[in-house]
Amino acid sequence: MRNKNQIFKNGSVWLKADFHLHTKADKEFKYEGEENDFIKDYIKQLRNNDVGIGIITNHNKFDLDEYKALRKKAQKESINLIPGVELSVNDGSNSIHCLITFEYESWIRNDDNFIEQFLNSAFEGVANRENENTRCNYSLSGLFKKLEEHRKAGRDLFIIMAHIEQKSGFCNELDGGRIKQIASDENFKRNVL
């Protein structure tokens, strides 16, 4: 993924990363400060915690305007914020949460927001999608197939399984045989870090 703030202009650099960030666009996130201070306060908190790379992964939602404002402020602080979503996949006993990270330049083009298009198709006919436990229409294998279609259309991404040993985590929700079956899927190998 491209980085315009030139963090790596002198070679390798150690960066602290947080790949599981929520914002006030997420129903589960609590912010008690002044509405107009949210962007400033959010980036200040990342800076105070030495986060150099972050992925915004709200539950089943992507707010483009909020993301753009956060990204702009983050770049001024040499923080790279990447768009993503924490998707509740229709698999396992409680659903499985996947952190999907999107390459901004290929998923947001001109007036086309392919992230929102992807989410709309994933939740077609499903009410209350912004609840963290609302399952999308895709199983894990269905999700990988759908994302491969986007990859073939030039939209890059990667997936990280969220909180794998907790509720809605990959290892917690599936048994050994099912995990082996999914892990042997070529699309899983290509997409999941």
Secondary structure, 3 states (H helix, E strand, C coil): CCCCCCCCCCCCCCCEEEEEECCCCCCCCCCCCCHHHHHHHHHHHHHHCCEEEEEECCECCCCHHHHHHHHHHHHHCCCEEEEEEEEEECCCCCCEEEEEEECHHHHEECCEEHHHHHHHHHCCCCCCCCCCCCCCCCCHHHHHHHHHHHHHCCCCEEEEECCCCCCCCHHHHCCHHHHHHHHCCHHHHHHEC
